[in-house]
Amino acid sequence: MAQKPNGQILQQTASIDRSSYEPAYAQLANILRQSMAAGLLRPGNQLPSEAQICKRYGVSPMTVRRAINSLADQGIVIAEQGRGTFVKPIAMGEATFHLKKLQEILNDAEHTSVNVLEARIVRADERVARKLAIPPGQRTVYIRRILRTENLPVLYHREYLVYDPTRPIVEAELEVTALRHLFSGTGETILKHGDISLEATLLNEEEAQLLQVEQPRAAFCFEHLFYDFDNKPISWGWFIGRNDLLRFITQVGLLEG
């Protein structure tokens, strides 16, 4: 790994604020993190020795070790036995894309609305039965809805729920409220865990018409399968999202600030 002389990569202006409520190790971890963001410590560089850091910032070896462990837990540095601790190189394969854009749409109560197109009891065909682990022909609740933001259709949602006669579908579950809770992690829920997959798709005629776009048109498809606290499938469905209104962005590496 590429290295710089250790004496050249310690910030000369930063210091530990002894009057701060923030622990010294957290302040030190932040100082080292900022050194990386500023390019003083670059991917592959070895961190200064424990003794050098102790001397420069006037901290104990325990404080240094806690700061380094904190950075390691964040995936920023990596320790190599017998060699030292190094700034972890950028790994594009570890980039994580979150569904934040979907959450933003659903949480915008002022501009997001839902139009329920259909809600009825249907018999499960083989595909639905397989997804929900129920016998073919068992009753399910089928819901179709369009979500609009700024009066533009942005998401088309279809969902099958295992029918439970003791728990009738209430109006709130048909509205955007239930979906908002689902993506924000708030409110009461009977869901324990779920699987969500994202893939590209081409809109069919119905989807293009409902989303008010012309074919051929690519789109995002978010398939979801949710389980109850007995680890049984309870809901299977998918969102079809317009690719011109949805963007998924992530960052790799460190930024200053």
C-alpha positions in Angstrom: 0.0 0.0 0.0 1.2 3.5 -0.7 2.4 5.5 2.3 3.4 9.0 3.2 5.9 9.8 6.0 3.8 9.7 9.2 5.0 13.1 10.3 3.4 14.8 7.3 -0.2 13.6 7.7 -1.2 14.8 11.1 -3.3 18.0 11.2 -1.3 20.8 12.7 -4.2 23.1 13.5 -6.7 20.6 15.0 -6.7 20.0 18.8 -8.8 18.2 21.4 -11.2 20.5 23.3 -11.0 19.5 26.9 -14.1 21.5 27.8 -16.3 19.8 25.3 -19.0 17.3 26.3 -17.9 15.2 23.3 -15.5 12.4 24.4 -11.9 12.9 23.5 -11.8 9.7 21.5 -14.8 10.8 19.4 -13.1 14.2 18.7 -9.9 12.4 17.7 -11.8 10.1 15.4 -13.4 13.1 13.8 -10.0 14.8 13.4 -8.5 11.8 11.7 -11.6 11.4 9.5 -11.3 15.1 8.4 -7.6 14.4 7.6 -8.8 11.7 5.2 -11.5 13.9 3.7 -9.0 16.7 3.1 -6.5 14.3 1.4 -3.9 14.4 4.1 -4.5 10.8 4.7 -5.4 9.0 1.4 -6.6 5.5 0.6 -3.8 3.1 1.3 -1.9 5.4 3.6 -0.8 4.1 6.9 -2.1 6.0 9.9 0.5 7.5 12.2 1.7 5.3 15.1 -0.1 5.3 18.4 2.8 7.1 20.0 2.8 9.9 17.4 -0.9 10.5 17.7 -0.6 10.5 21.5 2.2 13.1 21.4 0.5 15.3 18.8 -2.9 15.6 20.4 -2.0 15.0 24.1 -4.2 12.0 24.5 -3.7 8.6 26.1 -3.0 5.3 24.2 -6.5 4.1 25.2 -8.1 7.2 23.6 -6.2 6.5 20.4 -7.2 2.9 20.3 -10.9 3.8 20.9 -10.7 6.4 18.1 -9.1 3.9 15.7 -11.7 1.2 16.6 -14.5 3.7 16.0 -13.1 4.4 12.5 -12.7 0.7 11.8 -16.3 0.0 12.9 -17.4 2.7 10.3 -15.4 0.9 7.6 -13.0 3.8 7.1 -9.8 2.2 8.2 -8.6 -1.4 8.2 -6.0 -3.0 10.5 -3.4 -5.4 9.2 -1.8 -7.6 11.8 1.9 -6.9 12.1 1.8 -4.0 9.7 -0.5 -1.3 11.2 -3.7 0.5 10.4 -4.4 1.8 6.9 -7.0 4.1 5.3 -9.4 1.8 3.5 -9.5 2.2 -0.3 -12.8 3.1 -2.0 -14.7 -0.1 -2.8 -17.3 0.6 -5.5 -18.8 -2.9 -4.8 -19.7 -1.8 -1.3 -21.8 1.2 -2.5 -25.3 1.1 -1.0 -28.3 2.7 -2.6 -31.2 3.4 -0.2 -34.9 3.9 -1.1 -34.7 7.5 0.2 -36.4 8.9 -2.8 -39.4 6.7 -2.3 -39.5 7.7 1.3 -39.4 11.4 0.4 -42.3 11.0 -2.0 -44.4 9.2 0.5 -43.6 11.5 3.4 -44.5 14.6 1.4 -48.1 14.7 2.6 -48.7 18.1 1.1 -47.9 17.0 -2.5 -48.3 13.2 -2.5 -51.8 11.6 -2.9 -53.0 8.1 -3.7 -55.8 7.0 -6.0 -57.1 3.5 -5.2 -58.0 1.9 -8.6 -59.2 -1.4 -7.2 -59.6 -3.3 -3.9 -61.3 -6.7 -3.9 -61.1 -10.3 -2.9 -59.5 -12.6 -5.5 -58.5 -16.2 -5.6 -54.8 -16.8 -5.6 -53.4 -18.1 -8.8 -50.3 -20.4 -8.8 -47.9 -17.5 -8.9 -49.5 -15.6 -6.0 -50.0 -18.8 -4.0 -46.3 -19.6 -4.4 -45.2 -16.1 -3.3 -47.5 -16.1 -0.2 -47.0 -19.8 0.6 -50.8 -20.5 0.5 -52.8 -23.1 -1.5 -53.9 -22.0 -5.0 -57.5 -20.8 -4.9 -57.2 -19.3 -1.4 -58.7 -15.9 -1.0 -56.4 -12.8 -1.0 -57.0 -9.1 -1.0 -55.9 -7.4 -4.2 -55.2 -3.7 -4.3 -54.1 -1.5 -7.1 -53.3 2.2 -6.6 -51.5 5.2 -8.2 -49.4 7.5 -6.3 -49.1 11.1 -7.5 -46.7 13.8 -6.6 -47.2 17.4 -7.8 -50.2 15.9 -9.6 -48.0 13.6 -11.7 -48.4 9.9 -11.5 -45.0 8.6 -10.3 -45.8 5.1 -8.9 -48.2 2.3 -9.8 -48.6 -0.2 -6.9 -50.1 -3.6 -7.0 -50.3 -5.8 -3.9 -51.7 -9.1 -2.7 -52.4 -9.6 1.0 -53.3 -12.9 2.7 -57.0 -12.6 3.5 -57.8 -12.6 7.2 -61.5 -12.4 8.0 -60.7 -11.3 11.5 -58.8 -8.3 10.3 -60.7 -6.5 7.6 -59.0 -4.0 5.4 -59.7 -0.5 6.8 -59.7 2.7 4.9 -56.3 3.9 6.2 -54.6 0.8 4.7 -55.9 1.9 1.3 -54.4 5.4 1.6 -50.9 6.6 1.5 -50.7 6.6 5.3 -50.0 2.9 5.4 -47.3 3.1 2.7 -45.7 6.1 4.4 -45.4 4.1 7.7 -44.0 1.2 5.8 -41.1 3.2 4.3 -40.4 5.4 7.4 -40.5 2.7 10.0 -43.2 4.5 12.1 -46.6 3.5 13.4 -47.8 0.0 14.4 -47.3 -2.8 12.1 -47.9 -6.6 11.9 -44.8 -6.9 9.7 -41.6 -8.4 11.1 -39.3 -8.4 8.1 -39.3 -8.2 4.3 -37.4 -8.7 1.1 -37.2 -5.9 -1.5 -35.6 -6.2 -4.9 -35.0 -3.5 -7.5 -34.8 -4.2 -11.2 -35.3 -2.4 -14.5 -38.4 -3.2 -16.5 -40.3 -2.1 -19.6 -43.8 -0.7 -19.1 -46.6 -2.6 -20.5 -49.6 -0.9 -22.1 -51.6 -0.6 -18.9 -48.7 0.7 -16.9 -47.7 3.3 -19.5 -51.3 4.5 -19.7 -51.6 4.9 -15.9 -48.3 6.6 -15.5 -49.0 8.8 -18.5 -46.0 8.0 -20.6 -45.5 6.7 -24.1 -44.1 3.3 -24.9 -41.5 2.0 -25.1 -40.4 3.3 -21.7 -38.1 1.8 -19.1 -39.1 2.0 -15.5 -38.0 0.8 -12.0 -39.7 -2.2 -10.5 -39.6 -2.6 -6.7 -40.9 -6.0 -5.7 -41.6 -6.6 -2.0 -42.5 -9.6 0.1 -43.3 -9.0 3.7 -43.6 -11.5 6.6 -45.5 -11.4 9.9 -44.2 -12.3 13.3 -44.7 -16.0 12.6 -42.4 -15.6 9.7 -45.2 -16.3 7.2 -45.6 -14.3 4.0 -48.4 -11.8 4.4 -48.0 -9.4 1.5 -46.5 -9.5 -1.9 -46.5 -6.8 -4.5 -44.6 -4.4 -6.6 -44.2 -0.7 -7.3 -43.6 0.4 -10.9 -41.9 3.8 -10.9 -41.3 6.3 -13.7 -37.6 6.5 -14.4 -37.7 10.2 -15.3 -39.1 11.1 -11.8 -37.0 8.7 -9.6 -33.3 9.0 -9.0 -31.2 6.8 -6.7 -27.9 8.3 -5.5 -25.2 7.2 -3.2 -21.7 8.4 -2.2 -18.5 6.5 -1.9 -15.4 7.8 0.0 -15.3 10.7 2.4 -16.4 14.3 2.1 -15.2 17.2 4.1 -17.6 18.7 6.6 
